[in-house]
Amino acid sequence: VHPSVGRFLPGAFFRKGRGTVIITGTLVCIRAIEYADLPFLRRLMNDASIEAQTIDTHFPVSEKAQRAWYEQLDEQKGLRCIIENREHQCPVGYLSITDIAHRNQNAVVAIQMDTASHCRTAGDMDEVFSLMTAFCFNELNLQRLQAEVLADNLLSIKNLLKHGFEREGILRRKCYKHGKWNDIEIYSLLRN
């Protein structure tokens, strides 16, 4: 078992408020998406360098489309959260835990970090992984987390492997993007 799996960080705590989950660590806070976060999320979604590394093609996102997405956010299954730098109290990323299957105790996770943010700090990605896995395994009582990445997204693959995820396989030619068919790699992390 990877050392960060299911382990609470010193000072980390989990709190529920207004129906959404708040997770606080030393460097980052994973919190509910608020209306004021929409410009940050829209910029993240419209960033061509980030979009190039995601499976779905989802830009450009207009202000109107972003508001409509936000208005139906509570009706979506899963959790979608802002990753915020605690010291500067500014958003640095987005975390989703979706396709939560309580009976089968698994979910799909995804992290998008704003690589251009001046609020990013050394170790924040490591803490996000630790907080996310501890929350999923200890609070949601999940046994398996799954991540799907483009086969050429080497940075995401490196982070998944660093945090104990194992490669399970390839979905060949699953995603048409940038004028070509791309493979998607499946990674998973088991509780024990």
C-alpha positions, 0 to 999 in steps of 0.5 A, a space after each residue: 500500500 502506498 504510504 499516502 493512501 488513506 492517511 490523514 495529514 497532520 492538521 487535516 480535517 473533514 467538515 460538512 456544511 451546506 450539503 457540500 464537503 470541505 477538506 482542509 490540509 496544511 497547504 490546500 483546502 478542497 471546498 465547495 464551488 461558489 458562484 465567485 469561482 466561475 471566472 476561475 473555472 471558465 479560465 481553466 476550462 478555456 486554457 488551451 494547454 490544459 484542454 490539450 491534456 484532458 479527455 473531453 473537448 470542452 472549450 470554449 466555455 461561455 459565461 452563460 454556459 458556465 452559469 447554467 452548469 453551476 445552477 445544476 451542479 447540486 443535481 449532478 452525481 458526485 463531488 466537484 470542488 475547488 482546490 484553494 491555496 490556504 495561505 493566499 486563499 485563491 483557487 489553484 485547481 479543480 477536483 472531481 469525484 464522480 461515478 460514485 458507486 456505493 454498492 461497488 465502493 468505487 469512483 472516478 477521480 480527476 484533478 486539474 491544477 492551474 499551472 500558471 497560478 502564482 498561488 501554487 506552492 511546492 507540495 500542493 499536488 502531493 497534499 491534494 492526492 493525500 487528502 483526496 484518497 483519505 477522504 475517498 477511502 475513510 469518509 466515502 468508504 470506497 475501495 477503489 479509485 479510477 483515473 483516466 488520462 490521455 496516453 500522452 499526458 505524461 505529467 498526469 501519469 507521473 503523478 498518478 504513479 507517484 501516488 500509488 495508482 497502477 496502470 490497468 490498461 488502455 482504451 485504444 483510439 477512445 478519444 478523437 482530439 486535435 485531428 487524431 485518435 488518442 488512446 486513454 490509459 486507465 489507472 486505479 488505486 485500491 484501498 488495501 
